[in-house]
C-alpha cells in the first residue's frame, strides 16, 4: 500500500468539502488552518455590474472641476458629452463612494472673495503697547486684505472713544483710496454713532467677523503678531511721536522689502504693482539698513 499524500485531504474532509455551502466554513476555525479544499470558493457577485471605471472617473472629474454642480446636472453633462444615458441616482451613488472633497477646498473664502480687487477690502484692528516708561498707547492697524499691504498706523494715548477712533482711522488712511468694504471684529468701539456716520459718509460697507472666534479675522491678527515680534518686541519707544516714527519705518520695510510666503515670495508693494522688481548682480551689491538697524536687505552697489 502506497503512503498517503500529505497534500491530499483525508476522506472526512473531502466529504465535508463536497457537502458544505460555498459561502460558509466551519465555525470557530481559522481559515489558515483549514485545508484548501474546505475553504469556500469565492465567485463573482451576481446581478448588474454597475458603471465602468471610465464612467466613474468621468463623473468624479466632473464633480472636482465643478463642485457646485448637482447630480442631475452632472448626469446631463455626461450624457451630452459621451452619449451615455446616466441616471442621476447612479451619479449620486458614484459620488458617495468615490468622491471626497479636498479639505478646505480650492475655492476662495468669503473674506478672500470680497478682497479679489485691489483696495476693495480692508481690515482694521486695535492693539495696545507700552512705552519704556510703561505708558499705554493704542495703535490702530489698517491693512489691505488682497495685497497684504499695510495701509497705515495711528497712535492714541489714553482711552479710545468714538471720536478718537474716527481720528485714528482718518490719520491711518490719509492719502489712500476709499475701500468698498471694511472688516472688523465685534469690539464695542465700532458701535459708536460717530463711527457709523463716518462709514456712511465715506460709503464703506462694514463686514463683521464671527463673534467670539478670533480665527475668523486671521489676516490682521497675524499681522499684529508680526508687528509685535519683528518691531515692538525688539525696540523701545519713549512717547507717541517716537512710536509713530518707528511704526512708519517698519511699514516701509514691510511693504517694500519683506517677502511674504502667501504672495509666493513677493512683497506687498510688488503685489499691488506700486513698485518695480529690480534684479541685483550677485557680484556687485551692498546692504541697506531698515528699522534703525534691525534688518538689512541687499541693493545694487
Residue, then its C-alpha position, 0 to 999 in steps of 0.5 A: x500500500x502506497x503512503x498517503x499524500x500529505x497534500x491530499x485531504x483525508x476522506x472526512x474532509x473531502x466529504x465535508x468539502x463536497x457537502x458544505x455551502x460555498x459561502x460558509x466554513x466551519x465555525x470557530x476555525x481559522x481559515x489558515x488552518x483549514x485545508x484548501x479544499x474546505x475553504x469556500x470558493x469565492x465567485x463573482x457577485x451576481x446581478x448588474x455590474x454597475x458603471x465602468x471605471x471610465x464612467x466613474x472617473x468621468x463623473x468624479x472629474x466632473x464633480x472636482x472641476x465643478x463642485x457646485x454642480x448637482x447630480x442631475x446636472x452632472x448626469x446631463x453633462x455626461x450624457x451630452x458629452x459621451x452619449x451615455x444615458x446616466x441616471x442621476x441616482x447612479x451619479x449620486x451613488x458614484x459620488x458617495x463612494x468615490x468622491x471626497x472633497x479636498x479639505x478646505x477646498x480650492x475655492x476662495x473664502x468669503x473674506x478672500x472673495x470680497x478682497x479679489x480687487x485691489x483696495x476693495x477690502x480692508x481690515x482694521x484692528x486695535x492693539x495696545x503697547x507700552x512705552x519704556x516708561x510703561x505708558x499705554x498707547x493704542x495703535x490702530x492697524x489698517x491693512x489691505x486684505x488682497x495685497x497684504x499691504x499695510x495701509x497705515x498706523x495711528x497712535x492714541x494715548x489714553x482711552x479710545x472713544x468714538x471720536x478718537x477712533x474716527x481720528x485714528x482711522x482718518x490719520x491711518x488712511x490719509x492719502x489712500x483710496x476709499x475701500x468698498x468694504x471694511x472688516x472688523x471684529x465685534x469690539x464695542x468701539x465700532x458701535x459708536x454713532x460717530x463711527x457709523x456716520x463716518x462709514x456712511x459718509x465715506x460709503x464703506x460697507x462694514x463686514x463683521x467677523x464671527x463673534x467670539x472666534x478670533x480665527x475668523x479675522x486671521x489676516x490682521x491678527x497675524x499681522x499684529x503678531x508680526x508687528x509685535x515680534x519683528x518691531x515692538x518686541x525688539x525696540x523701545x519707544x519713549x512717547x507717541x511721536x517716537x512710536x509713530x516714527x518707528x511704526x512708519x519705518x517698519x511699514x516701509x520695510x514691510x511693504x517694500x522689502x519683506x517677502x511674504x510666503x502667501x504672495x509666493x515670495x513677493x512683497x506687498x508693494x510688488x503685489x499691488x504693482x506700486x513698485x518695480x522688481x529690480x534684479x541685483x548682480x550677485x557680484x556687485x551689491x551692498x546692504x541697506x539698513x531698515x528699522x534703525x538697524x534691525x534688518x538689512x536687505x541687499x541693493x545694487x552697489 
